[in-house]
Amino acid sequence: MISYQDVRLMVNLLRHKFFGHRFPAHVAICVTNKCNLDCAYCYSQKFGMFQHDMTTEQLTGLVDELFQMGTRYIVLTGGEPLIRKDIRQIIRHIIGKGMKCGMSSNALLFERNLDVLDYLTSVNISIDGDEETHIKNRGQQDYKKILRGVDTAIARGLPVSIGCVLVKANQHCIKYVADLAKEKGCQCYFHIPYWRVDSSEGERGYTACTPMSMEETSKAMAQIHDLKNSGYPISYSNRMHAYLRDWPFKTPTVHRKELRDGMSKGFKPIHCLAGECYCIIDADGSVFPCASMIGQVKALKLTEVGFRKAWDNILAVRCSACHFFLQNELNLLFSLDVPTWMNLVKSWPHLLKQKKLPPATQPPAPPAPPAPSAPAEPQAVAKVG
């Protein structure tokens, strides 16, 4: 059943399409940059972003403001979100507002946070390929525990998507990840790193972070496109995969001049809607157009100027078009591209269902004090005499 909040979203998207109404329909919130892993290509590692996280009160206040502005979907990311001790409170606050809440996680902390999974709308679990390849990319860890995490989330009825970051070292794992998702009965999707390795990154940087060439990326997109057409559970739309396959530029992001040059060659760009319909908020409250811009542009902090002013600043610092997966999928969805919406409904039918808030876990009540004993009946005393 379509909820009032879904109707509100569609009305706001129509207002955006025809009247230019800006609202943050989809917001990713990095609740912490701290993590129990050491992924070589993580931008938190790259830019040393281990600042103080926003407080519980700041995050719940942000959720209230996003709700008022029309946000429908919040994704909690990191770092590893489950490191935060108040993560239940944050998620319950989001769901309690009638919004949908997803999470990106490495699944290594699922076993101690099973009840958290019951609150979520969906979860993305990071797996970069087979065990050997995954550990090279993301550091030493218990690979089998991650696979158990996938099974655990699915067993609890939570829609799961396996997320794979593609670099030169694991481009051969595309079919492996698609097969794994098919075997587990979940979705999968692919990304490329948001920054480029340089010689200062050392040996591990080159093995785990060296990006695919544009030619290799195009071939990877063609493979993903064909796998999806063959029935593999790949969540993003094939219109987006074809767009990345045919990307004519030498860089992953372009601005107006380069975009005009590409258009003169017959390439039709997907218009960037960052700052119009979506954004990402870093752990310190900095509001960026999208994850690819973190560390690249000057962002305003909502903790200093408020969210609305930081949100308005995005239009001045975003690019014009890019070669990244999630951003282009969101651009197509929020521009009301019909085939992309049809793919979303087919891949993620749960998004049309409103998550019911589970009852809060209450500490056991202290034992009741013993009832006072009734006064003893007086005993009859035999008279003597």
N, C-alpha and C positions, 0 to 999 in steps of 0.2 A: 504494500500500500504506500502511495506517495504521500509524504508528510507535508505539513505546512512549510517546514524549512526548505524542502526541495522546491516547492512552488515559489517561495521567496527567492531562491537561487536563480531559477529560470527567469523570473520577472526582472531581477537585477542584471542578468546576462543580456536580456533583450534591451533593457535600458542602456547597457554599455554599447551594444552593437549599433543601435539607432541614434542614441543621443550622447554617447561618450561618457556615460556614467562610470566613474572609477570606484571599485570596491575590492577589498582583499578576499576573494572567494576561497582561495587556497593559500594557506600559510604554513610554511615549515618553520618549526621552532627548534633550534639547537639548545636543548635544556642543559647541556654540559659538553665541554670539549674534552673532558677526562674520559679515559677509556682503559679497558683491561687488555687491549691489543695494541700492536705497534705497526699498523699498516703503512707501508713505505710511501704510498701516494696520498695519504690523508692530508688535507689542507691544514688541519690543526697542527700536524707535525711540521709541515712546510713553513708555516708562518708563526710558529711558536705561540699559538692562541690558547693559552691555559690560564686565562684571566679568571677573576671571580665570576661565578655563575650568578644569574639573577635569583633573588630570593623567592620563596613560595608565594609571598604576598605580591611581589612584582609580577610573577607569572599568572597568578589567578586574576589579578587586576587587568593584565593584558588580555586574557581570555574574555573578560567582561567587555572590554572595549572592542575587541574583534567581533564579538557577537552583535554588538550594537551596529557595527559597520557592515554586517552582512556576511561574515565568514561562514562557510559551510563545512570546510574540511581542514583539520589541523593535523599535521604530521610531526611527531616528536622524533627528533634525531639527535645526533651527537658527533663525536664521542659515543658513549654507550648510555642511553637514557636510563637503563635499569640500575645504574650506579647511584642515582639520586634516591635518597631515603624517602622523599616526599612524592615519588612518582605516582603512587596510587591517588593521592589527594589531587594532584594536577589533572590526571586523566578523568577522575570522577567529576571534577569541576567542569571539564570540557563536555563530557557526555551529559551531565546534568543540565547544560544549557541547550541540549537538543542538537549539538553539533556532532560531526563524525570525527573520530580520532584514530589515526594510524600511527605506527611506530616502526622505525628502522633499527634493527638490533643484530648483534652477532649470535644471539641465542644461547650464549654460554651461561647466562644467569637465569635462564627460564626455570630451572628446577626449584630455585628458592623464591620464585615470584609467580607461581602458577595462577594465583588469583588475579594478578594484573592482566593476564591474557584475556580473562573473562570480560574486562572492561572495554577492550579495544574493538574497533571496527575491522581492522586488518593489520597484518604485520609483514614487514619486509625483512628477510633474513639473508645476510651476506654470505655467498659461497662463490669463489672465483674459479672453480673447476675441481678436478680430482684432488685427492688429499695432498700429494706432493706439490702440485702447482699452487693450491690454495695457501699452504704454509709458506711457500716462497714469497707470495704476495703480501700475506697478512701476519706473518710471524708464527712462532711455535705455539700450538694450541691443540686441544682435543677435538679433532675433526669429527670423530664419531659422536661426540657430545652435541655438536652442531646438528648433525643429522637426526639425533634423538629429539633435539629441540623442534625441528620441522615436524616430526611425527607427533610430538606433544601438542603443539599448537593446532594441528589439523584434528587431532583426537578431541580437542576441546571445542571444536566447531568454529575455529577462527580461520578466516580466509588468509592464506599464506602465499607470498610471492618470493621466489629466490632471486636475489639481486646479484648480478655478476659485473664487476668492473673489468673491462677489456683493455689489455695492454699488449705489447708485442709478445711478452712471455706466456700469455695464456689464450691467445687468439685461437689456438687449436682446440680449446675446451668448449666452444659454443655448442656443439652437438651434445657433449657430455652434460652440460647444464640443462639443455632442453630435454634430454632423456631422463635426467634425474627428476625434473619437475613432472614429467609425464608419469613416471613410476610412482612418485609420491602423491599424485593427484592434486597438484597445486599449480600456480602460475609461475612464470619466470620473466625476467626482463634484463636488459643489458645497458651498461653505461660506459663512458670513457672518462678518464681523469680530467679534472677541471684545470689542472695546471701542467706545465711541461717540465720534465727533468732537465737539469743542466749538469755540467761537470763537477759541481760542488757536492752533488748528492752521493758520490762514492759508488762502490761496486754494487751494493744492494739497490741503490737508486736505479742503476742501469738495468739490472736484471728484473726488478719488480715494477719499475715506473716508466721505462722507456715506452713512449706511445707508439702505436701503430702509425705507419706512414699513411698519407691520405689515400694512396692506392690500396693499402691493406685494409683500411677502414671501409672503403667502398666495397671491397670483396666480402668483408664481414657482414656489412649491411645486406648485401645480396643473399648471403647464406641464411641470415636470420629471417629475411623476407620469405625465402623459399620454405624454410622450416615451418613458419606460421601458416603459409598456404597449404602445407602438407598436414595440418591439423595439430601441430605441437602447441602446447598451452603457453604462448608468449603473449604477455598482456598488452604491450603497446601496439598501436595500430600499424598496419602495413603502409598506410599513406606516409606516416612519419619515417618508417624505415626506408622507403623509396626516396624520400626527400634527402635523407642523409647519404644514401647511396649515390645520388646524383649531385651532391654538393660540389660546386665548381671552383671554390676558393681554396687558397693554400693555407689559410688559417681557420681555426674553429669559430672565431667571432669576427664579424665585420661591422663597419659603420657605414654611414650614408654614401660616401663616395664609392667605396668598394661595392656596395650593394647596387648602385646605379650601373657600374661597369658590368656586374653579373647579369642584371636585368637586360642590358643591351645585347647580351649573348643568348637571351631566351629563357634564362632561369627565373622562375617565379618564386620569390622568397616568402616564407611564412612570417608574418608581422609579429614582432616581439610584444607580448602583453605584460611583461614584468612591470610592476608599478601601476598597471591598470587593473589586473585581476589576480595577481599573485606576488609573493615576495618570500624571502627567507630572513629569519631573525637569528643572529648569532648569540652565543651564550652570554655575552656582556650587554646585550640589548641593541647592538648595531643592526640596522635594517638595510639589507642589500636587495637589489633586484632579483638575484638568483644566486645559486651556489657558485657558479662560474665567475662571479664578480667579487667573491670574498678575497680580500687581500689585494685586489686590483684597483678598487676605486675607494674614494672617501665616502664613508657612510655616516649618518647621524645616529646617535644612540637614543633610543626611546626613554632610557632612564634619565637622560639629561634634557631632552626637548619634547618628550611625549611621542606617542606612536604616530599620530596624524601628521605632525611636521616631518618626522623621519620618513614616513610613507610618501609624502609629497616630494621629498628630495630625490626619490628613486628615478623619476623621469629625467633628471639632469645627468645621471651617471650610467644609465643602461646603454647597451649596444643596440644595433638595429636588427640583426639576425644572427643566428648561431647554428652550430653543428652538434648540439647536445640533445640527448634523448628526451628527458623529462620536460625540459622547457618547451620543446616543440610539440610534445603531446598536449601540454597544458595550453599552448597557443592555439592549437587546433580545436580543443574542447571548448575553450572560452570564446572562440570566434564562431561557435555553434556550427562547426563542420559536421554534417549529418553522418557520414561514414565513420568518423572517429567516435561519435556518441554511440552508434550502433555497436562498434567494437567494445566500447566500455561496458555497455549493458550485457553483452555476451560474455565478456571475460570476467566482469565483476558484478554479477546480479545482486550481490549482498549490499551494494551501495544504495539500492532502492529501499532497503529495509532500515528502519530506525533501531539503533541499539538500545535495548532496555538497560537501565542502570541497575547492576546487581546490588543487593543489600550490602551495606557497609559491614565490614568485619568488626564485631564488637568484642572487647576483651571479656572473658568469662566473669559473670557476676560473683561477687564475694558470697560465701555461704551465709544463709540467713542465721541470725542468732537463735539459739534454742528458745522455744517458748517458755515463759515462766511457769513453774510448776504450781498446780493448784494447792491452796492451803490444805493441810491434812485435816480430816474429819476428827472432831473431838472424840476421845474414847470414853465409853461409859465406865465409871469406877464403881465397883461393888461396895456398898456400904457395909461396914463391920459394926456389929454391936447389937 
